[in-house]
Amino acid sequence: MLPSEANFVMIDMHRNVKPLIAQMRGEGVHVGRLFPAMPQHMRVTIGTPDEMERFIGAFRRINPA
């Protein structure tokens, strides 16, 4: 992991995130755009506690453990 002072994280999904970004939008959660140099990483901006709870719920539904 690289140190950061940004308001977002890049999550390595170990697969192409383009379909995942679309699935998150389908859940009503918007994540960052695809970064061509990092096609397997999903950018997630840190939001309010309520926004992050919505993100976590949608993330778990599209990416079950």
PDBQT receptor file of N, H, CA, C and O in Angstrom, charges set to zero:
ATOM      1  N   MET A   1       0.837  -1.168   0.000  1.00  0.00    +0.000 N 
ATOM      2  CA  MET A   1       0.000   0.000   0.000  1.00  0.00    +0.000 C 
ATOM      3  C   MET A   1       0.887   1.239   0.000  1.00  0.00    +0.000 C 
ATOM      4  O   MET A   1       1.914   1.285   0.677  1.00  0.00    +0.000 OA
ATOM      5  N   LEU A   2       0.473   2.240  -0.770  1.00  0.00    +0.000 N 
ATOM      6  H   LEU A   2      -0.361   2.202  -1.320  1.00  0.00    +0.000 HD
ATOM      7  CA  LEU A   2       1.209   3.497  -0.828  1.00  0.00    +0.000 C 
ATOM      8  C   LEU A   2       0.584   4.508   0.120  1.00  0.00    +0.000 C 
ATOM      9  O   LEU A   2      -0.641   4.568   0.224  1.00  0.00    +0.000 OA
ATOM     10  N   PRO A   3       1.391   5.306   0.814  1.00  0.00    +0.000 N 
ATOM     11  CA  PRO A   3       0.820   6.337   1.682  1.00  0.00    +0.000 C 
ATOM     12  C   PRO A   3       0.090   7.391   0.853  1.00  0.00    +0.000 C 
ATOM     13  O   PRO A   3       0.458   7.664  -0.289  1.00  0.00    +0.000 OA
ATOM     14  N   SER A   4      -0.948   7.977   1.445  1.00  0.00    +0.000 N 
ATOM     15  H   SER A   4      -1.247   7.756   2.373  1.00  0.00    +0.000 HD
ATOM     16  CA  SER A   4      -1.747   8.959   0.712  1.00  0.00    +0.000 C 
ATOM     17  C   SER A   4      -2.375   9.953   1.668  1.00  0.00    +0.000 C 
ATOM     18  O   SER A   4      -2.609   9.648   2.837  1.00  0.00    +0.000 OA
ATOM     19  N   GLU A   5      -2.644  11.139   1.162  1.00  0.00    +0.000 N 
ATOM     20  H   GLU A   5      -2.453  11.387   0.212  1.00  0.00    +0.000 HD
ATOM     21  CA  GLU A   5      -3.397  12.146   1.900  1.00  0.00    +0.000 C 
ATOM     22  C   GLU A   5      -4.611  12.580   1.080  1.00  0.00    +0.000 C 
ATOM     23  O   GLU A   5      -5.135  13.675   1.281  1.00  0.00    +0.000 OA
ATOM     24  N   ALA A   6      -5.051  11.740   0.175  1.00  0.00    +0.000 N 
ATOM     25  H   ALA A   6      -4.625  10.850   0.012  1.00  0.00    +0.000 HD
ATOM     26  CA  ALA A   6      -6.176  12.053  -0.698  1.00  0.00    +0.000 C 
ATOM     27  C   ALA A   6      -7.498  11.699  -0.017  1.00  0.00    +0.000 C 
ATOM     28  O   ALA A   6      -7.519  11.044   1.025  1.00  0.00    +0.000 OA
ATOM     29  N   ASN A   7      -8.604  12.144  -0.627  1.00  0.00    +0.000 N 
ATOM     30  H   ASN A   7      -8.587  12.676  -1.473  1.00  0.00    +0.000 HD
ATOM     31  CA  ASN A   7      -9.929  11.835  -0.092  1.00  0.00    +0.000 C 
ATOM     32  C   ASN A   7     -10.567  10.659  -0.828  1.00  0.00    +0.000 C 
ATOM     33  O   ASN A   7     -11.791  10.528  -0.864  1.00  0.00    +0.000 OA
ATOM     34  N   PHE A   8      -9.735   9.812  -1.408  1.00  0.00    +0.000 N 
ATOM     35  H   PHE A   8      -8.741   9.918  -1.379  1.00  0.00    +0.000 HD
ATOM     36  CA  PHE A   8     -10.243   8.634  -2.095  1.00  0.00    +0.000 C 
ATOM     37  C   PHE A   8      -9.264   7.475  -1.920  1.00  0.00    +0.000 C 
ATOM     38  O   PHE A   8      -8.105   7.655  -1.547  1.00  0.00    +0.000 OA
ATOM     39  N   VAL A   9      -9.784   6.270  -2.206  1.00  0.00    +0.000 N 
ATOM     40  H   VAL A   9     -10.726   6.123  -2.509  1.00  0.00    +0.000 HD
ATOM     41  CA  VAL A   9      -8.942   5.073  -2.190  1.00  0.00    +0.000 C 
ATOM     42  C   VAL A   9      -9.107   4.373  -3.529  1.00  0.00    +0.000 C 
ATOM     43  O   VAL A   9     -10.130   4.522  -4.197  1.00  0.00    +0.000 OA
ATOM     44  N   MET A  10      -8.105   3.617  -3.913  1.00  0.00    +0.000 N 
ATOM     45  H   MET A  10      -7.273   3.495  -3.371  1.00  0.00    +0.000 HD
ATOM     46  CA  MET A  10      -8.158   2.788  -5.111  1.00  0.00    +0.000 C 
ATOM     47  C   MET A  10      -8.185   1.343  -4.629  1.00  0.00    +0.000 C 
ATOM     48  O   MET A  10      -7.252   0.878  -3.975  1.00  0.00    +0.000 OA
ATOM     49  N   ILE A  11      -9.266   0.637  -4.959  1.00  0.00    +0.000 N 
ATOM     50  H   ILE A  11     -10.025   1.015  -5.491  1.00  0.00    +0.000 HD
ATOM     51  CA  ILE A  11      -9.428  -0.740  -4.525  1.00  0.00    +0.000 C 
ATOM     52  C   ILE A  11      -9.068  -1.666  -5.681  1.00  0.00    +0.000 C 
ATOM     53  O   ILE A  11      -9.675  -1.596  -6.750  1.00  0.00    +0.000 OA
ATOM     54  N   ASP A  12      -8.078  -2.534  -5.467  1.00  0.00    +0.000 N 
ATOM     55  H   ASP A  12      -7.585  -2.591  -4.599  1.00  0.00    +0.000 HD
ATOM     56  CA  ASP A  12      -7.675  -3.503  -6.486  1.00  0.00    +0.000 C 
ATOM     57  C   ASP A  12      -8.694  -4.633  -6.493  1.00  0.00    +0.000 C 
ATOM     58  O   ASP A  12      -8.746  -5.430  -5.557  1.00  0.00    +0.000 OA
ATOM     59  N   MET A  13      -9.501  -4.705  -7.540  1.00  0.00    +0.000 N 
ATOM     60  H   MET A  13      -9.459  -4.057  -8.301  1.00  0.00    +0.000 HD
ATOM     61  CA  MET A  13     -10.553  -5.706  -7.648  1.00  0.00    +0.000 C 
ATOM     62  C   MET A  13     -10.055  -6.979  -8.329  1.00  0.00    +0.000 C 
ATOM     63  O   MET A  13     -10.788  -7.965  -8.393  1.00  0.00    +0.000 OA
ATOM     64  N   HIS A  14      -8.838  -6.976  -8.830  1.00  0.00    +0.000 N 
ATOM     65  H   HIS A  14      -8.242  -6.174  -8.777  1.00  0.00    +0.000 HD
ATOM     66  CA  HIS A  14      -8.225  -8.140  -9.479  1.00  0.00    +0.000 C 
ATOM     67  C   HIS A  14      -8.998  -8.585 -10.726  1.00  0.00    +0.000 C 
ATOM     68  O   HIS A  14      -8.901  -9.736 -11.152  1.00  0.00    +0.000 OA
ATOM     69  N   ARG A  15      -9.752  -7.672 -11.290  1.00  0.00    +0.000 N 
ATOM     70  H   ARG A  15      -9.831  -6.738 -10.944  1.00  0.00    +0.000 HD
ATOM     71  CA  ARG A  15     -10.451  -7.917 -12.559  1.00  0.00    +0.000 C 
ATOM     72  C   ARG A  15     -10.862  -6.566 -13.127  1.00  0.00    +0.000 C 
ATOM     73  O   ARG A  15     -10.800  -5.548 -12.437  1.00  0.00    +0.000 OA
ATOM     74  N   ASN A  16     -11.277  -6.561 -14.371  1.00  0.00    +0.000 N 
ATOM     75  H   ASN A  16     -11.327  -7.388 -14.932  1.00  0.00    +0.000 HD
ATOM     76  CA  ASN A  16     -11.692  -5.332 -15.033  1.00  0.00    +0.000 C 
ATOM     77  C   ASN A  16     -12.838  -4.680 -14.263  1.00  0.00    +0.000 C 
ATOM     78  O   ASN A  16     -13.846  -5.333 -13.991  1.00  0.00    +0.000 OA
ATOM     79  N   VAL A  17     -12.699  -3.413 -13.910  1.00  0.00    +0.000 N 
ATOM     80  H   VAL A  17     -11.880  -2.883 -14.130  1.00  0.00    +0.000 HD
ATOM     81  CA  VAL A  17     -13.719  -2.757 -13.095  1.00  0.00    +0.000 C 
ATOM     82  C   VAL A  17     -14.830  -2.102 -13.903  1.00  0.00    +0.000 C 
ATOM     83  O   VAL A  17     -15.822  -1.656 -13.326  1.00  0.00    +0.000 OA
ATOM     84  N   LYS A  18     -14.690  -2.033 -15.214  1.00  0.00    +0.000 N 
ATOM     85  H   LYS A  18     -13.884  -2.395 -15.683  1.00  0.00    +0.000 HD
ATOM     86  CA  LYS A  18     -15.720  -1.363 -16.008  1.00  0.00    +0.000 C 
ATOM     87  C   LYS A  18     -17.120  -1.931 -15.734  1.00  0.00    +0.000 C 
ATOM     88  O   LYS A  18     -18.046  -1.154 -15.501  1.00  0.00    +0.000 OA
ATOM     89  N   PRO A  19     -17.306  -3.262 -15.754  1.00  0.00    +0.000 N 
ATOM     90  CA  PRO A  19     -18.637  -3.787 -15.428  1.00  0.00    +0.000 C 
ATOM     91  C   PRO A  19     -19.044  -3.514 -13.977  1.00  0.00    +0.000 C 
ATOM     92  O   PRO A  19     -20.224  -3.311 -13.691  1.00  0.00    +0.000 OA
ATOM     93  N   LEU A  20     -18.077  -3.508 -13.069  1.00  0.00    +0.000 N 
ATOM     94  H   LEU A  20     -17.118  -3.673 -13.302  1.00  0.00    +0.000 HD
ATOM     95  CA  LEU A  20     -18.385  -3.244 -11.663  1.00  0.00    +0.000 C 
ATOM     96  C   LEU A  20     -18.859  -1.816 -11.457  1.00  0.00    +0.000 C 
ATOM     97  O   LEU A  20     -19.773  -1.567 -10.672  1.00  0.00    +0.000 OA
ATOM     98  N   ILE A  21     -18.234  -0.871 -12.166  1.00  0.00    +0.000 N 
ATOM     99  H   ILE A  21     -17.491  -1.073 -12.804  1.00  0.00    +0.000 HD
ATOM    100  CA  ILE A  21     -18.653   0.526 -12.086  1.00  0.00    +0.000 C 
ATOM    101  C   ILE A  21     -20.107   0.641 -12.534  1.00  0.00    +0.000 C 
ATOM    102  O   ILE A  21     -20.900   1.341 -11.905  1.00  0.00    +0.000 OA
ATOM    103  N   ALA A  22     -20.458  -0.047 -13.621  1.00  0.00    +0.000 N 
ATOM    104  H   ALA A  22     -19.814  -0.617 -14.132  1.00  0.00    +0.000 HD
ATOM    105  CA  ALA A  22     -21.838  -0.026 -14.120  1.00  0.00    +0.000 C 
ATOM    106  C   ALA A  22     -22.784  -0.662 -13.104  1.00  0.00    +0.000 C 
ATOM    107  O   ALA A  22     -23.883  -0.151 -12.888  1.00  0.00    +0.000 OA
ATOM    108  N   GLN A  23     -22.383  -1.757 -12.484  1.00  0.00    +0.000 N 
ATOM    109  H   GLN A  23     -21.491  -2.172 -12.660  1.00  0.00    +0.000 HD
ATOM    110  CA  GLN A  23     -23.226  -2.403 -11.474  1.00  0.00    +0.000 C 
ATOM    111  C   GLN A  23     -23.439  -1.494 -10.269  1.00  0.00    +0.000 C 
ATOM    112  O   GLN A  23     -24.543  -1.428  -9.729  1.00  0.00    +0.000 OA
ATOM    113  N   MET A  24     -22.403  -0.801  -9.851  1.00  0.00    +0.000 N 
ATOM    114  H   MET A  24     -21.506  -0.854 -10.290  1.00  0.00    +0.000 HD
ATOM    115  CA  MET A  24     -22.541   0.126  -8.726  1.00  0.00    +0.000 C 
ATOM    116  C   MET A  24     -23.530   1.232  -9.083  1.00  0.00    +0.000 C 
ATOM    117  O   MET A  24     -24.370   1.601  -8.263  1.00  0.00    +0.000 OA
ATOM    118  N   ARG A  25     -23.436   1.756 -10.289  1.00  0.00    +0.000 N 
ATOM    119  H   ARG A  25     -22.754   1.456 -10.956  1.00  0.00    +0.000 HD
ATOM    120  CA  ARG A  25     -24.394   2.779 -10.718  1.00  0.00    +0.000 C 
ATOM    121  C   ARG A  25     -25.806   2.233 -10.724  1.00  0.00    +0.000 C 
ATOM    122  O   ARG A  25     -26.753   2.940 -10.378  1.00  0.00    +0.000 OA
ATOM    123  N   GLY A  26     -25.952   0.961 -11.121  1.00  0.00    +0.000 N 
ATOM    124  H   GLY A  26     -25.182   0.387 -11.402  1.00  0.00    +0.000 HD
ATOM    125  CA  GLY A  26     -27.254   0.316 -11.080  1.00  0.00    +0.000 C 
ATOM    126  C   GLY A  26     -27.815   0.218  -9.669  1.00  0.00    +0.000 C 
ATOM    127  O   GLY A  26     -29.029   0.155  -9.474  1.00  0.00    +0.000 OA
ATOM    128  N   GLU A  27     -26.930   0.206  -8.700  1.00  0.00    +0.000 N 
ATOM    129  H   GLU A  27     -25.944   0.257  -8.858  1.00  0.00    +0.000 HD
ATOM    130  CA  GLU A  27     -27.317   0.185  -7.284  1.00  0.00    +0.000 C 
ATOM    131  C   GLU A  27     -27.531   1.604  -6.741  1.00  0.00    +0.000 C 
ATOM    132  O   GLU A  27     -27.860   1.779  -5.568  1.00  0.00    +0.000 OA
ATOM    133  N   GLY A  28     -27.344   2.611  -7.597  1.00  0.00    +0.000 N 
ATOM    134  H   GLY A  28     -27.076   2.469  -8.550  1.00  0.00    +0.000 HD
ATOM    135  CA  GLY A  28     -27.516   3.998  -7.162  1.00  0.00    +0.000 C 
ATOM    136  C   GLY A  28     -26.301   4.590  -6.473  1.00  0.00    +0.000 C 
ATOM    137  O   GLY A  28     -26.399   5.613  -5.795  1.00  0.00    +0.000 OA
ATOM    138  N   VAL A  29     -25.140   3.936  -6.651  1.00  0.00    +0.000 N 
ATOM    139  H   VAL A  29     -25.061   3.105  -7.202  1.00  0.00    +0.000 HD
ATOM    140  CA  VAL A  29     -23.896   4.407  -6.034  1.00  0.00    +0.000 C 
ATOM    141  C   VAL A  29     -22.917   4.713  -7.149  1.00  0.00    +0.000 C 
ATOM    142  O   VAL A  29     -22.592   3.843  -7.957  1.00  0.00    +0.000 OA
ATOM    143  N   HIS A  30     -22.447   5.956  -7.193  1.00  0.00    +0.000 N 
ATOM    144  H   HIS A  30     -22.711   6.663  -6.537  1.00  0.00    +0.000 HD
ATOM    145  CA  HIS A  30     -21.499   6.361  -8.225  1.00  0.00    +0.000 C 
ATOM    146  C   HIS A  30     -20.087   6.339  -7.659  1.00  0.00    +0.000 C 
ATOM    147  O   HIS A  30     -19.792   6.980  -6.650  1.00  0.00    +0.000 OA
ATOM    148  N   VAL A  31     -19.228   5.591  -8.329  1.00  0.00    +0.000 N 
ATOM    149  H   VAL A  31     -19.468   5.071  -9.148  1.00  0.00    +0.000 HD
ATOM    150  CA  VAL A  31     -17.809   5.553  -7.978  1.00  0.00    +0.000 C 
ATOM    151  C   VAL A  31     -17.040   6.263  -9.085  1.00  0.00    +0.000 C 
ATOM    152  O   VAL A  31     -17.620   6.657 -10.097  1.00  0.00    +0.000 OA
ATOM    153  N   GLY A  32     -15.755   6.421  -8.893  1.00  0.00    +0.000 N 
ATOM    154  H   GLY A  32     -15.284   6.101  -8.071  1.00  0.00    +0.000 HD
ATOM    155  CA  GLY A  32     -14.944   7.143  -9.867  1.00  0.00    +0.000 C 
ATOM    156  C   GLY A  32     -14.882   6.446 -11.219  1.00  0.00    +0.000 C 
ATOM    157  O   GLY A  32     -15.190   5.261 -11.351  1.00  0.00    +0.000 OA
ATOM    158  N   ARG A  33     -14.479   7.211 -12.205  1.00  0.00    +0.000 N 
ATOM    159  H   ARG A  33     -14.229   8.174 -12.098  1.00  0.00    +0.000 HD
ATOM    160  CA  ARG A  33     -14.358   6.711 -13.577  1.00  0.00    +0.000 C 
ATOM    161  C   ARG A  33     -13.213   5.715 -13.679  1.00  0.00    +0.000 C 
ATOM    162  O   ARG A  33     -12.355   5.641 -12.799  1.00  0.00    +0.000 OA
ATOM    163  N   LEU A  34     -13.212   4.967 -14.743  1.00  0.00    +0.000 N 
ATOM    164  H   LEU A  34     -13.909   5.027 -15.458  1.00  0.00    +0.000 HD
ATOM    165  CA  LEU A  34     -12.136   4.026 -15.030  1.00  0.00    +0.000 C 
ATOM    166  C   LEU A  34     -10.844   4.795 -15.305  1.00  0.00    +0.000 C 
ATOM    167  O   LEU A  34     -10.850   5.766 -16.061  1.00  0.00    +0.000 OA
ATOM    168  N   PHE A  35      -9.749   4.369 -14.703  1.00  0.00    +0.000 N 
ATOM    169  H   PHE A  35      -9.744   3.580 -14.089  1.00  0.00    +0.000 HD
ATOM    170  CA  PHE A  35      -8.423   4.904 -14.993  1.00  0.00    +0.000 C 
ATOM    171  C   PHE A  35      -7.743   3.920 -15.935  1.00  0.00    +0.000 C 
ATOM    172  O   PHE A  35      -7.394   2.822 -15.504  1.00  0.00    +0.000 OA
ATOM    173  N   PRO A  36      -7.541   4.269 -17.205  1.00  0.00    +0.000 N 
ATOM    174  CA  PRO A  36      -6.971   3.320 -18.175  1.00  0.00    +0.000 C 
ATOM    175  C   PRO A  36      -5.663   2.676 -17.714  1.00  0.00    +0.000 C 
ATOM    176  O   PRO A  36      -5.407   1.516 -18.037  1.00  0.00    +0.000 OA
ATOM    177  N   ALA A  37      -4.847   3.394 -16.979  1.00  0.00    +0.000 N 
ATOM    178  H   ALA A  37      -5.056   4.336 -16.718  1.00  0.00    +0.000 HD
ATOM    179  CA  ALA A  37      -3.579   2.823 -16.518  1.00  0.00    +0.000 C 
ATOM    180  C   ALA A  37      -3.778   1.834 -15.368  1.00  0.00    +0.000 C 
ATOM    181  O   ALA A  37      -2.867   1.078 -15.034  1.00  0.00    +0.000 OA
ATOM    182  N   MET A  38      -4.976   1.841 -14.761  1.00  0.00    +0.000 N 
ATOM    183  H   MET A  38      -5.717   2.455 -15.033  1.00  0.00    +0.000 HD
ATOM    184  CA  MET A  38      -5.271   0.960 -13.622  1.00  0.00    +0.000 C 
ATOM    185  C   MET A  38      -6.642   0.306 -13.834  1.00  0.00    +0.000 C 
ATOM    186  O   MET A  38      -7.564   0.554 -13.057  1.00  0.00    +0.000 OA
ATOM    187  N   PRO A  39      -6.789  -0.524 -14.872  1.00  0.00    +0.000 N 
ATOM    188  CA  PRO A  39      -8.109  -1.046 -15.235  1.00  0.00    +0.000 C 
ATOM    189  C   PRO A  39      -8.719  -2.026 -14.232  1.00  0.00    +0.000 C 
ATOM    190  O   PRO A  39      -9.884  -2.401 -14.361  1.00  0.00    +0.000 OA
ATOM    191  N   GLN A  40      -7.942  -2.437 -13.243  1.00  0.00    +0.000 N 
ATOM    192  H   GLN A  40      -6.996  -2.132 -13.138  1.00  0.00    +0.000 HD
ATOM    193  CA  GLN A  40      -8.477  -3.360 -12.239  1.00  0.00    +0.000 C 
ATOM    194  C   GLN A  40      -8.719  -2.685 -10.894  1.00  0.00    +0.000 C 
ATOM    195  O   GLN A  40      -8.991  -3.359  -9.900  1.00  0.00    +0.000 OA
ATOM    196  N   HIS A  41      -8.620  -1.358 -10.859  1.00  0.00    +0.000 N 
ATOM    197  H   HIS A  41      -8.399  -0.811 -11.666  1.00  0.00    +0.000 HD
ATOM    198  CA  HIS A  41      -8.783  -0.608  -9.605  1.00  0.00    +0.000 C 
ATOM    199  C   HIS A  41     -10.029   0.268  -9.664  1.00  0.00    +0.000 C 
ATOM    200  O   HIS A  41     -10.256   0.981 -10.641  1.00  0.00    +0.000 OA
ATOM    201  N   MET A  42     -10.832   0.203  -8.604  1.00  0.00    +0.000 N 
ATOM    202  H   MET A  42     -10.647  -0.376  -7.810  1.00  0.00    +0.000 HD
ATOM    203  CA  MET A  42     -12.026   1.030  -8.483  1.00  0.00    +0.000 C 
ATOM    204  C   MET A  42     -11.710   2.214  -7.573  1.00  0.00    +0.000 C 
ATOM    205  O   MET A  42     -11.250   2.038  -6.444  1.00  0.00    +0.000 OA
ATOM    206  N   ARG A  43     -11.963   3.422  -8.077  1.00  0.00    +0.000 N 
ATOM    207  H   ARG A  43     -12.337   3.565  -8.994  1.00  0.00    +0.000 HD
ATOM    208  CA  ARG A  43     -11.727   4.616  -7.274  1.00  0.00    +0.000 C 
ATOM    209  C   ARG A  43     -12.977   4.909  -6.451  1.00  0.00    +0.000 C 
ATOM    210  O   ARG A  43     -14.083   4.991  -6.986  1.00  0.00    +0.000 OA
ATOM    211  N   VAL A  44     -12.788   5.065  -5.150  1.00  0.00    +0.000 N 
ATOM    212  H   VAL A  44     -11.890   4.999  -4.715  1.00  0.00    +0.000 HD
ATOM    213  CA  VAL A  44     -13.897   5.349  -4.247  1.00  0.00    +0.000 C 
ATOM    214  C   VAL A  44     -13.549   6.588  -3.433  1.00  0.00    +0.000 C 
ATOM    215  O   VAL A  44     -12.580   6.594  -2.673  1.00  0.00    +0.000 OA
ATOM    216  N   THR A  45     -14.343   7.630  -3.598  1.00  0.00    +0.000 N 
ATOM    217  H   THR A  45     -15.131   7.626  -4.215  1.00  0.00    +0.000 HD
ATOM    218  CA  THR A  45     -14.167   8.853  -2.820  1.00  0.00    +0.000 C 
ATOM    219  C   THR A  45     -14.801   8.648  -1.453  1.00  0.00    +0.000 C 
ATOM    220  O   THR A  45     -15.901   8.106  -1.346  1.00  0.00    +0.000 OA
ATOM    221  N   ILE A  46     -14.108   9.081  -0.413  1.00  0.00    +0.000 N 
ATOM    222  H   ILE A  46     -13.215   9.522  -0.500  1.00  0.00    +0.000 HD
ATOM    223  CA  ILE A  46     -14.632   8.973   0.943  1.00  0.00    +0.000 C 
ATOM    224  C   ILE A  46     -15.730  10.021   1.109  1.00  0.00    +0.000 C 
ATOM    225  O   ILE A  46     -15.519  11.209   0.869  1.00  0.00    +0.000 OA
ATOM    226  N   GLY A  47     -16.906   9.554   1.524  1.00  0.00    +0.000 N 
ATOM    227  H   GLY A  47     -17.078   8.588   1.719  1.00  0.00    +0.000 HD
ATOM    228  CA  GLY A  47     -18.055  10.446   1.681  1.00  0.00    +0.000 C 
ATOM    229  C   GLY A  47     -18.510  10.518   3.126  1.00  0.00    +0.000 C 
ATOM    230  O   GLY A  47     -17.759  10.225   4.056  1.00  0.00    +0.000 OA
ATOM    231  N   THR A  48     -19.756  10.915   3.281  1.00  0.00    +0.000 N 
ATOM    232  H   THR A  48     -20.365  11.153   2.525  1.00  0.00    +0.000 HD
ATOM    233  CA  THR A  48     -20.346  10.983   4.615  1.00  0.00    +0.000 C 
ATOM    234  C   THR A  48     -20.569   9.556   5.132  1.00  0.00    +0.000 C 
ATOM    235  O   THR A  48     -20.530   8.605   4.352  1.00  0.00    +0.000 OA
ATOM    236  N   PRO A  49     -20.798   9.403   6.427  1.00  0.00    +0.000 N 
ATOM    237  CA  PRO A  49     -21.074   8.054   6.934  1.00  0.00    +0.000 C 
ATOM    238  C   PRO A  49     -22.249   7.377   6.216  1.00  0.00    +0.000 C 
ATOM    239  O   PRO A  49     -22.172   6.187   5.909  1.00  0.00    +0.000 OA
ATOM    240  N   ASP A  50     -23.324   8.106   5.946  1.00  0.00    +0.000 N 
ATOM    241  H   ASP A  50     -23.386   9.073   6.196  1.00  0.00    +0.000 HD
ATOM    242  CA  ASP A  50     -24.467   7.520   5.236  1.00  0.00    +0.000 C 
ATOM    243  C   ASP A  50     -24.075   7.088   3.820  1.00  0.00    +0.000 C 
ATOM    244  O   ASP A  50     -24.463   6.011   3.368  1.00  0.00    +0.000 OA
ATOM    245  N   GLU A  51     -23.316   7.920   3.130  1.00  0.00    +0.000 N 
ATOM    246  H   GLU A  51     -23.001   8.796   3.497  1.00  0.00    +0.000 HD
ATOM    247  CA  GLU A  51     -22.865   7.570   1.771  1.00  0.00    +0.000 C 
ATOM    248  C   GLU A  51     -21.981   6.331   1.787  1.00  0.00    +0.000 C 
ATOM    249  O   GLU A  51     -22.084   5.476   0.908  1.00  0.00    +0.000 OA
ATOM    250  N   MET A  52     -21.121   6.239   2.780  1.00  0.00    +0.000 N 
ATOM    251  H   MET A  52     -21.038   6.934   3.495  1.00  0.00    +0.000 HD
ATOM    252  CA  MET A  52     -20.226   5.089   2.853  1.00  0.00    +0.000 C 
ATOM    253  C   MET A  52     -21.000   3.813   3.202  1.00  0.00    +0.000 C 
ATOM    254  O   MET A  52     -20.649   2.733   2.727  1.00  0.00    +0.000 OA
ATOM    255  N   GLU A  53     -22.039   3.925   4.019  1.00  0.00    +0.000 N 
ATOM    256  H   GLU A  53     -22.324   4.803   4.404  1.00  0.00    +0.000 HD
ATOM    257  CA  GLU A  53     -22.884   2.758   4.313  1.00  0.00    +0.000 C 
ATOM    258  C   GLU A  53     -23.583   2.279   3.044  1.00  0.00    +0.000 C 
ATOM    259  O   GLU A  53     -23.668   1.075   2.800  1.00  0.00    +0.000 OA
ATOM    260  N   ARG A  54     -24.086   3.217   2.230  1.00  0.00    +0.000 N 
ATOM    261  H   ARG A  54     -24.018   4.195   2.428  1.00  0.00    +0.000 HD
ATOM    262  CA  ARG A  54     -24.705   2.843   0.955  1.00  0.00    +0.000 C 
ATOM    263  C   ARG A  54     -23.682   2.180   0.044  1.00  0.00    +0.000 C 
ATOM    264  O   ARG A  54     -23.985   1.185  -0.615  1.00  0.00    +0.000 OA
ATOM    265  N   PHE A  55     -22.465   2.731   0.005  1.00  0.00    +0.000 N 
ATOM    266  H   PHE A  55     -22.219   3.539   0.540  1.00  0.00    +0.000 HD
ATOM    267  CA  PHE A  55     -21.407   2.125  -0.807  1.00  0.00    +0.000 C 
ATOM    268  C   PHE A  55     -21.137   0.695  -0.347  1.00  0.00    +0.000 C 
ATOM    269  O   PHE A  55     -21.089  -0.223  -1.166  1.00  0.00    +0.000 OA
ATOM    270  N   ILE A  56     -20.961   0.503   0.954  1.00  0.00    +0.000 N 
ATOM    271  H   ILE A  56     -21.000   1.249   1.619  1.00  0.00    +0.000 HD
ATOM    272  CA  ILE A  56     -20.635  -0.822   1.480  1.00  0.00    +0.000 C 
ATOM    273  C   ILE A  56     -21.732  -1.827   1.142  1.00  0.00    +0.000 C 
ATOM    274  O   ILE A  56     -21.440  -2.954   0.743  1.00  0.00    +0.000 OA
ATOM    275  N   GLY A  57     -22.995  -1.426   1.299  1.00  0.00    +0.000 N 
ATOM    276  H   GLY A  57     -23.233  -0.510   1.623  1.00  0.00    +0.000 HD
ATOM    277  CA  GLY A  57     -24.096  -2.325   0.972  1.00  0.00    +0.000 C 
ATOM    278  C   GLY A  57     -24.071  -2.733  -0.491  1.00  0.00    +0.000 C 
ATOM    279  O   GLY A  57     -24.180  -3.917  -0.812  1.00  0.00    +0.000 OA
ATOM    280  N   ALA A  58     -23.925  -1.748  -1.388  1.00  0.00    +0.000 N 
ATOM    281  H   ALA A  58     -23.837  -0.786  -1.128  1.00  0.00    +0.000 HD
ATOM    282  CA  ALA A  58     -23.884  -2.032  -2.822  1.00  0.00    +0.000 C 
ATOM    283  C   ALA A  58     -22.656  -2.863  -3.177  1.00  0.00    +0.000 C 
ATOM    284  O   ALA A  58     -22.748  -3.792  -3.979  1.00  0.00    +0.000 OA
ATOM    285  N   PHE A  59     -21.521  -2.542  -2.593  1.00  0.00    +0.000 N 
ATOM    286  H   PHE A  59     -21.446  -1.787  -1.941  1.00  0.00    +0.000 HD
ATOM    287  CA  PHE A  59     -20.284  -3.268  -2.858  1.00  0.00    +0.000 C 
ATOM    288  C   PHE A  59     -20.426  -4.737  -2.477  1.00  0.00    +0.000 C 
ATOM    289  O   PHE A  59     -19.982  -5.619  -3.212  1.00  0.00    +0.000 OA
ATOM    290  N   ARG A  60     -21.038  -4.995  -1.341  1.00  0.00    +0.000 N 
ATOM    291  H   ARG A  60     -21.399  -4.278  -0.744  1.00  0.00    +0.000 HD
ATOM    292  CA  ARG A  60     -21.228  -6.381  -0.890  1.00  0.00    +0.000 C 
ATOM    293  C   ARG A  60     -22.198  -7.133  -1.821  1.00  0.00    +0.000 C 
ATOM    294  O   ARG A  60     -22.024  -8.326  -2.067  1.00  0.00    +0.000 OA
ATOM    295  N   ARG A  61     -23.205  -6.438  -2.327  1.00  0.00    +0.000 N 
ATOM    296  H   ARG A  61     -23.347  -5.469  -2.126  1.00  0.00    +0.000 HD
ATOM    297  CA  ARG A  61     -24.157  -7.101  -3.216  1.00  0.00    +0.000 C 
ATOM    298  C   ARG A  61     -23.508  -7.477  -4.556  1.00  0.00    +0.000 C 
ATOM    299  O   ARG A  61     -23.788  -8.543  -5.103  1.00  0.00    +0.000 OA
ATOM    300  N   ILE A  62     -22.642  -6.602  -5.081  1.00  0.00    +0.000 N 
ATOM    301  H   ILE A  62     -22.415  -5.736  -4.637  1.00  0.00    +0.000 HD
ATOM    302  CA  ILE A  62     -22.042  -6.908  -6.389  1.00  0.00    +0.000 C 
ATOM    303  C   ILE A  62     -20.762  -7.716  -6.279  1.00  0.00    +0.000 C 
ATOM    304  O   ILE A  62     -20.296  -8.287  -7.265  1.00  0.00    +0.000 OA
ATOM    305  N   ASN A  63     -20.191  -7.767  -5.079  1.00  0.00    +0.000 N 
ATOM    306  H   ASN A  63     -20.569  -7.303  -4.277  1.00  0.00    +0.000 HD
ATOM    307  CA  ASN A  63     -18.913  -8.439  -4.874  1.00  0.00    +0.000 C 
ATOM    308  C   ASN A  63     -18.984  -9.278  -3.581  1.00  0.00    +0.000 C 
ATOM    309  O   ASN A  63     -18.269  -8.999  -2.618  1.00  0.00    +0.000 OA
ATOM    310  N   PRO A  64     -19.853 -10.306  -3.570  1.00  0.00    +0.000 N 
ATOM    311  CA  PRO A  64     -19.993 -11.090  -2.328  1.00  0.00    +0.000 C 
ATOM    312  C   PRO A  64     -18.688 -11.798  -1.963  1.00  0.00    +0.000 C 
ATOM    313  O   PRO A  64     -17.916 -12.216  -2.826  1.00  0.00    +0.000 OA
ATOM    314  N   ALA A  65     -18.478 -11.911  -0.679  1.00  0.00    +0.000 N 
ATOM    315  H   ALA A  65     -19.105 -11.572   0.022  1.00  0.00    +0.000 HD
ATOM    316  CA  ALA A  65     -17.237 -12.551  -0.172  1.00  0.00    +0.000 C 
ATOM    317  C   ALA A  65     -17.199 -14.026  -0.438  1.00  0.00    +0.000 C 
ATOM    318  O   ALA A  65     -16.230 -14.694  -0.075  1.00  0.00    +0.000 OA
TER     319      ALA A  65
